[in-house]
Amino acid sequence: MATTGTYTAREIITDAYRKIQVVAHDEPMDADQAKTGLRALDRMLKGWQNHGYLLWGVASQSITLNS
């Protein structure tokens, strides 16, 4: 099975809540927890972007053309 390394926001939030023991490993998070986690994730990504981190950067390359 191939691994893409792509995760949904819900998976990231659930993993974070479980890591800090807000949600137990055997129970799902509720709607309020998901909403709060999504807001926190959004603020974190916007903060990183405001600090100049290229979160969705694309590699570029320059080529000099000689005629």
C-alpha positions as CSV (number, residue, x, y, z in Angstrom):
1,M,0.0,0.0,0.0
2,A,1.4,3.4,-1.0
3,T,1.6,6.2,1.5
4,T,1.0,9.7,0.1
5,G,1.8,11.7,3.3
6,T,-1.4,13.7,2.9
7,Y,-3.7,14.0,5.9
8,T,-7.0,15.7,6.4
9,A,-7.4,18.5,8.8
10,R,-9.6,16.2,11.0
11,E,-6.9,13.6,11.2
12,I,-4.3,16.2,12.2
13,I,-6.5,17.7,14.8
14,T,-7.5,14.2,16.2
15,D,-3.9,13.2,16.4
16,A,-3.0,16.4,18.2
17,Y,-5.8,16.1,20.7
18,R,-4.8,12.5,21.4
19,K,-1.1,13.5,21.8
20,I,-2.0,16.0,24.5
21,Q,-4.5,13.6,26.0
22,V,-7.7,15.7,25.4
23,V,-9.3,12.8,23.5
24,A,-8.8,9.2,24.5
25,H,-7.5,6.8,21.8
26,D,-10.7,4.8,21.9
27,E,-13.2,7.6,21.6
28,P,-13.9,10.1,18.7
29,M,-13.7,13.8,19.2
30,D,-17.0,15.7,19.3
31,A,-18.1,18.5,17.0
32,D,-17.0,21.3,19.4
33,Q,-13.6,19.9,19.7
34,A,-13.3,19.5,16.0
35,K,-14.4,23.1,15.4
36,T,-12.0,24.5,18.1
37,G,-9.1,22.4,16.7
38,L,-9.8,23.6,13.1
39,R,-9.7,27.3,14.2
40,A,-6.4,26.7,16.1
41,L,-4.9,24.9,13.0
42,D,-6.0,27.8,10.8
43,R,-4.5,30.4,13.1
44,M,-1.3,28.5,13.3
45,L,-0.9,28.2,9.5
46,K,-1.8,31.9,9.0
47,G,0.8,32.8,11.7
48,W,3.5,30.7,9.9
49,Q,2.5,32.4,6.6
50,N,2.8,35.8,8.2
51,H,6.3,35.0,9.4
52,G,7.4,34.3,5.8
53,Y,7.3,30.5,5.8
54,L,6.5,29.2,2.3
55,L,3.9,26.6,3.3
56,W,2.8,25.9,-0.2
57,G,5.9,26.9,-2.0
58,V,6.8,25.6,-5.4
59,A,10.4,24.8,-6.4
60,S,11.8,27.2,-9.0
61,Q,14.9,27.2,-11.2
62,S,16.6,29.8,-13.4
63,I,18.2,29.0,-16.7
64,T,20.3,31.4,-18.7
65,L,19.7,31.2,-22.4
66,N,22.6,31.8,-24.7
67,S,22.1,32.4,-28.4
